[in-house]
Amino acid sequence: MGFGGLQWLQCLQNHHLVTVCYNACRGYMARFDGVIEAVRYKGSKIELVRAYERRGATFSDRVLIDRPTLIARLRKGRRFVTGQRKQLMASTFDVGKPVILAGRNGEQVVTSLDQVDRDRLEGVPVF
């Protein structure tokens, strides 16, 4: 048997290269525009997040995004998720939950939880 097509993917199913192959096909990466890896809170609101943003077929280096900028990007329909970059694997991430904008104008919260009354990104470390 050769390593072509479906047989090749099944052969590497449990190997770390599958993630790279899958991401190279833009199957999983096309679902989000940014990955938030750390957050800073001031009181009950997000002050700053450290994230990676999509730049075409790849992702940027770490960028710092303040709360108003993050809210503006979420309003424009940009999709952010929580997660971490895999070490030595470029644009490959361990992805967590999607980040949503909930509430009315002026009282909006940025969250990865279903029900919350303040900004909260579950499982994201504080810096």
PEJO-V316176 format. One record per residue. N is the residue number from 0. RES is the residue in three letters. SS is DSSP state (alpha for helix, beta for strand, coil for the rest). PHI is phi in whole degrees, 0 to 359 (999 if undefined). OMEGA is omega in radians with two decimals (999 if undefined). Layout:
n->[N:N]
res->[RES:RES]
ss->[SS:SS]
phi->[PHI:PHI]
omega->[OMEGA:OMEGA]
This chain:
n->[0:1:2:3:4:5:6:7:8:9:10:11:12:13:14:15:16:17:18:19:20:21:22:23:24:25:26:27:28:29:30:31:32:33:34:35:36:37:38:39:40:41:42:43:44:45:46:47:48:49:50:51:52:53:54:55:56:57:58:59:60:61:62:63:64:65:66:67:68:69:70:71:72:73:74:75:76:77:78:79:80:81:82:83:84:85:86:87:88:89:90:91:92:93:94:95:96:97:98:99:100:101:102:103:104:105:106:107:108:109:110:111:112:113:114:115:116:117:118:119:120:121:122:123:124:125:126]
res->[MET:GLY:PHE:GLY:GLY:LEU:GLN:TRP:LEU:GLN:CYS:LEU:GLN:ASN:HIS:HIS:LEU:VAL:THR:VAL:CYS:TYR:ASN:ALA:CYS:ARG:GLY:TYR:MET:ALA:ARG:PHE:ASP:GLY:VAL:ILE:GLU:ALA:VAL:ARG:TYR:LYS:GLY:SER:LYS:ILE:GLU:LEU:VAL:ARG:ALA:TYR:GLU:ARG:ARG:GLY:ALA:THR:PHE:SER:ASP:ARG:VAL:LEU:ILE:ASP:ARG:PRO:THR:LEU:ILE:ALA:ARG:LEU:ARG:LYS:GLY:ARG:ARG:PHE:VAL:THR:GLY:GLN:ARG:LYS:GLN:LEU:MET:ALA:SER:THR:PHE:ASP:VAL:GLY:LYS:PRO:VAL:ILE:LEU:ALA:GLY:ARG:ASN:GLY:GLU:GLN:VAL:VAL:THR:SER:LEU:ASP:GLN:VAL:ASP:ARG:ASP:ARG:LEU:GLU:GLY:VAL:PRO:VAL:PHE]
ss->[coil:coil:coil:coil:alpha:alpha:alpha:alpha:alpha:alpha:alpha:coil:coil:coil:coil:coil:alpha:alpha:alpha:alpha:alpha:alpha:alpha:alpha:coil:coil:coil:coil:alpha:alpha:alpha:coil:coil:beta:beta:beta:beta:beta:beta:beta:beta:beta:coil:coil:beta:beta:beta:beta:beta:beta:beta:beta:beta:beta:beta:coil:coil:beta:beta:coil:coil:coil:beta:beta:beta:beta:alpha:alpha:alpha:alpha:alpha:alpha:alpha:alpha:alpha:coil:coil:coil:coil:beta:beta:beta:beta:beta:beta:coil:coil:coil:coil:coil:coil:coil:beta:beta:beta:beta:beta:beta:beta:beta:beta:beta:coil:coil:coil:coil:coil:coil:beta:beta:beta:coil:coil:coil:coil:coil:coil:coil:coil:beta:coil:coil:coil:coil:beta:beta:coil]
phi->[999:270:254:263:56:297:299:296:293:293:296:261:305:260:264:295:289:300:300:296:298:297:293:297:278:63:294:271:294:291:276:215:256:198:235:268:254:204:221:236:257:232:72:254:241:290:264:204:235:255:217:245:247:293:231:73:272:229:238:287:288:299:233:260:236:279:300:300:292:298:298:298:291:293:296:285:97:292:255:247:229:273:163:225:286:286:296:63:232:49:268:244:232:270:266:257:267:288:262:236:252:240:100:268:303:88:235:282:237:258:211:244:255:284:234:201:249:213:298:201:248:291:79:261:293:268:239]
omega->[3.10:3.13:-3.13:3.01:-3.05:3.14:3.13:3.14:3.11:-3.14:-3.10:-3.04:-3.10:-3.11:-3.10:-3.13:3.12:3.13:3.13:3.13:-3.11:3.11:3.13:3.10:3.13:3.13:-3.07:-3.09:-3.08:-3.08:3.14:-3.09:-3.14:3.12:3.12:-3.09:3.12:-3.07:3.03:3.13:2.98:-3.00:-3.14:-3.11:3.06:3.06:-3.03:3.00:3.02:-2.99:2.96:3.13:3.12:3.05:-3.09:-3.10:-3.10:3.14:-3.14:2.90:3.12:3.05:3.07:-3.12:3.10:-3.04:-3.14:3.13:3.11:3.12:3.12:3.13:3.09:3.09:3.13:3.12:3.07:-3.10:3.09:3.05:3.01:3.12:-3.14:3.04:3.08:-3.07:3.10:-3.12:3.02:-3.02:3.11:-3.02:2.86:-2.98:3.09:-3.05:3.06:3.11:-3.12:3.06:-3.07:3.09:-3.13:3.09:-3.12:3.14:-3.08:3.08:3.09:-3.02:3.00:-3.14:3.14:-3.11:-3.13:-3.14:3.10:3.11:3.14:3.05:-3.05:3.08:3.13:-3.13:3.11:3.06:999]
